[in-house]
Amino acid sequence: PARVIVELDVIEKEMQISEGVTYTFWTFGGSVPGKFIRVRQGDTVVFHLRNMPDNKMPHNIDLHGVTGPGGGAASSFTAPGHVSRFTFKALNPGLYVYHCATPMVAEHITNGMYGLILVEPEGGLPKVDHEFYVMQGEIYTSGNFGDKGAQGPDVNKLLNETPDYYVFNGAVGGLTTEHPLKAKVGETIRIFFGVGG
């Protein structure tokens, strides 16, 4: 077992959903999904969550791979311009979702605040030629699907569960036109797949 330091910045930033359509995402590490976190069973993880000073919202993180109430959410509530730190021991191997758990939780998740944490078993995982990290998400915008320009969020659509966009890795075509998953015949692959929607 090792002592692992994980540093994650919360960044609110405008990014492209599809051609000519942008949205202000709330992100873990500047991307949707957030950074892939990888530790081993038995590791002690020291987690640093920094909410950038120019952000507008407080945020936190709930790591489903953390044993205990809230997965670190209560310990990591962080106002803009501040850093929270907490420590946990990775007890149970598996692939887990993490997300922001600040109310309204669904709003923070749909705005891009989700990712995966892998707790590898003590012996690790078998080696493969390629690993891919894929997460599905849903975006509820003030405009309709394909409306050009900057789109704002629509909480009513969120509450009614009628998304305008179903995305993979934060964008329409995220796995086809933007970043296709490529491997050669005969190579071994592992896909870590999660759902943020």
C-alpha positions as CSV (number, residue, x, y, z in Angstrom):
1,P,0.0,0.0,0.0
2,A,1.1,3.5,-0.8
3,R,0.3,7.0,0.3
4,V,-1.3,8.7,-2.8
5,I,-1.9,12.4,-3.1
6,V,-4.7,13.3,-5.5
7,E,-5.1,17.0,-6.4
8,L,-8.2,18.0,-8.3
9,D,-9.1,21.5,-9.4
10,V,-12.7,22.6,-9.9
11,I,-12.9,24.7,-13.0
12,E,-16.0,26.4,-14.4
13,K,-15.4,27.0,-18.1
14,E,-17.2,27.3,-21.4
15,M,-16.6,24.4,-23.8
16,Q,-18.1,23.1,-27.0
17,I,-21.0,20.6,-26.8
18,S,-21.3,20.2,-30.6
19,E,-20.4,22.2,-33.7
20,G,-21.2,25.9,-32.9
21,V,-22.8,25.2,-29.6
22,T,-21.1,26.0,-26.3
23,Y,-22.0,25.6,-22.6
24,T,-20.5,26.6,-19.3
25,F,-19.5,23.3,-17.7
26,W,-18.5,22.9,-14.0
27,T,-15.6,20.4,-14.2
28,F,-13.2,18.4,-12.2
29,G,-9.9,19.2,-13.7
30,G,-11.1,21.2,-16.7
31,S,-12.7,18.2,-18.6
32,V,-15.9,16.2,-18.8
33,P,-15.7,13.6,-17.4
34,G,-13.3,14.6,-14.7
35,K,-9.8,13.2,-14.3
36,F,-9.6,9.4,-14.0
37,I,-8.4,8.6,-10.5
38,R,-6.5,5.3,-10.0
39,V,-5.4,3.9,-6.7
40,R,-4.8,0.4,-5.2
41,Q,-6.7,-1.5,-2.5
42,G,-5.0,-0.6,0.8
43,D,-3.7,2.8,-0.4
44,T,-4.1,5.8,1.9
45,V,-5.4,8.6,-0.3
46,V,-4.8,12.3,0.6
47,F,-7.3,14.2,-1.4
48,H,-7.0,18.0,-2.2
49,L,-10.0,19.7,-3.8
50,R,-9.3,23.2,-5.0
51,N,-12.2,25.4,-6.1
52,M,-10.7,28.1,-8.4
53,P,-11.1,31.7,-7.2
54,D,-13.0,32.9,-10.3
55,N,-15.7,30.2,-10.0
56,K,-19.2,31.3,-9.0
57,M,-20.4,28.2,-7.1
58,P,-19.3,26.1,-4.0
59,H,-18.5,22.5,-4.9
60,N,-17.5,19.3,-3.2
61,I,-16.8,15.6,-4.2
62,D,-18.5,12.4,-3.4
63,L,-16.3,9.4,-4.3
64,H,-18.3,6.2,-4.3
65,G,-15.0,4.4,-3.7
66,V,-14.8,5.9,-0.2
67,T,-16.2,3.9,2.6
68,G,-18.3,6.1,4.9
69,P,-21.2,8.6,4.7
70,G,-21.1,10.9,1.7
71,G,-17.9,9.6,0.2
72,G,-16.0,12.6,1.4
73,A,-18.7,15.2,0.4
74,A,-19.1,16.7,3.9
75,S,-15.3,17.0,4.3
76,S,-14.8,18.6,0.9
77,F,-17.3,21.4,0.7
78,T,-15.2,24.1,-0.8
79,A,-16.1,27.8,-1.6
80,P,-14.5,29.5,-4.6
81,G,-10.9,30.4,-3.9
82,H,-10.4,27.7,-1.2
83,V,-8.9,24.2,-0.8
84,S,-10.3,21.3,1.2
85,R,-8.3,18.2,2.2
86,F,-9.4,14.9,3.5
87,T,-7.8,11.4,3.8
88,F,-9.3,8.0,3.2
89,K,-8.2,4.4,2.9
90,A,-9.1,2.6,-0.3
91,L,-10.7,-0.5,1.2
92,N,-12.8,-2.1,-1.6
93,P,-11.6,-2.8,-5.1
94,G,-13.8,-1.8,-8.0
95,L,-14.7,0.9,-10.4
96,Y,-16.7,3.7,-8.9
97,V,-18.4,7.0,-10.0
98,Y,-17.5,10.3,-8.3
99,H,-19.5,13.5,-8.6
100,C,-20.2,16.8,-6.9
101,A,-22.8,16.4,-4.1
102,T,-23.5,20.1,-3.5
103,P,-27.3,20.8,-3.7
104,M,-28.9,20.7,-6.2
105,V,-26.8,17.6,-6.8
106,A,-28.4,16.7,-10.2
107,E,-27.6,20.2,-11.5
108,H,-23.9,19.9,-10.6
109,I,-23.7,16.4,-12.2
110,T,-25.4,17.5,-15.4
111,N,-23.1,20.5,-15.6
112,G,-20.2,18.0,-16.0
113,M,-19.1,17.2,-12.4
114,Y,-18.6,13.5,-12.6
115,G,-15.8,11.0,-13.2
116,L,-14.5,7.6,-12.3
117,I,-12.2,6.3,-9.5
118,L,-10.6,2.9,-9.9
119,V,-9.5,1.0,-6.8
120,E,-7.4,-1.8,-8.3
121,P,-7.2,-5.1,-6.4
122,E,-4.0,-5.6,-4.4
123,G,-2.3,-7.5,-7.2
124,G,-3.4,-4.9,-9.8
125,L,-5.1,-5.6,-13.2
126,P,-3.7,-7.7,-16.1
127,K,-1.7,-5.6,-18.6
128,V,-3.5,-4.6,-21.8
129,D,-2.3,-2.6,-24.9
130,H,-4.9,0.2,-24.5
131,E,-7.2,1.5,-21.8
132,F,-10.1,3.8,-22.6
133,Y,-12.1,6.0,-20.3
134,V,-15.7,6.7,-21.4
135,M,-18.6,8.4,-19.6
136,Q,-22.1,9.2,-20.8
137,G,-23.8,12.4,-19.8
138,E,-26.9,14.4,-20.3
139,I,-27.2,18.2,-20.9
140,Y,-30.3,20.3,-20.4
141,T,-30.0,23.6,-22.3
142,S,-32.1,26.8,-22.5
143,G,-32.2,26.4,-26.3
144,N,-33.2,23.4,-28.4
145,F,-30.8,20.7,-29.7
146,G,-28.5,22.3,-32.3
147,D,-29.3,26.0,-31.5
148,K,-26.0,27.8,-32.2
149,G,-24.1,29.9,-29.7
150,A,-23.7,29.8,-25.9
151,Q,-26.5,27.8,-24.2
152,G,-27.5,28.2,-20.6
153,P,-28.8,25.5,-18.3
154,D,-32.6,24.7,-18.0
155,V,-33.5,23.4,-14.6
156,N,-37.1,22.7,-15.6
157,K,-35.9,20.3,-18.4
158,L,-33.6,18.7,-15.8
159,L,-36.4,18.2,-13.3
160,N,-38.5,16.7,-16.1
161,E,-35.6,14.6,-17.3
162,T,-35.9,15.8,-20.9
163,P,-32.3,16.4,-22.0
164,D,-31.4,18.2,-25.2
165,Y,-28.0,16.4,-25.5
166,Y,-26.9,12.9,-24.8
167,V,-23.1,13.0,-24.8
168,F,-20.1,10.8,-24.4
169,N,-17.0,12.4,-22.8
170,G,-18.8,15.8,-22.7
171,A,-19.6,16.3,-26.4
172,V,-21.8,15.1,-29.3
173,G,-19.5,12.9,-31.4
174,G,-17.1,12.7,-28.5
175,L,-16.1,9.1,-29.3
176,T,-16.5,9.3,-33.1
177,T,-15.4,12.6,-34.6
178,E,-13.6,14.2,-31.7
179,H,-11.7,11.4,-30.0
180,P,-12.4,8.0,-31.6
181,L,-11.2,4.9,-29.6
182,K,-8.5,3.3,-31.8
183,A,-6.8,-0.1,-31.5
184,K,-5.2,-2.5,-34.0
185,V,-6.5,-6.0,-34.7
186,G,-5.1,-8.3,-32.1
187,E,-4.4,-5.7,-29.4
188,T,-6.0,-6.0,-26.0
189,I,-8.2,-3.2,-24.7
190,R,-9.9,-2.3,-21.4
191,I,-12.7,0.2,-21.3
192,F,-13.7,1.9,-18.1
193,F,-17.3,2.9,-18.7
194,G,-19.4,5.1,-16.4
195,V,-22.7,6.9,-16.5
196,G,-23.0,10.6,-15.4
197,G,-26.5,11.0,-16.7
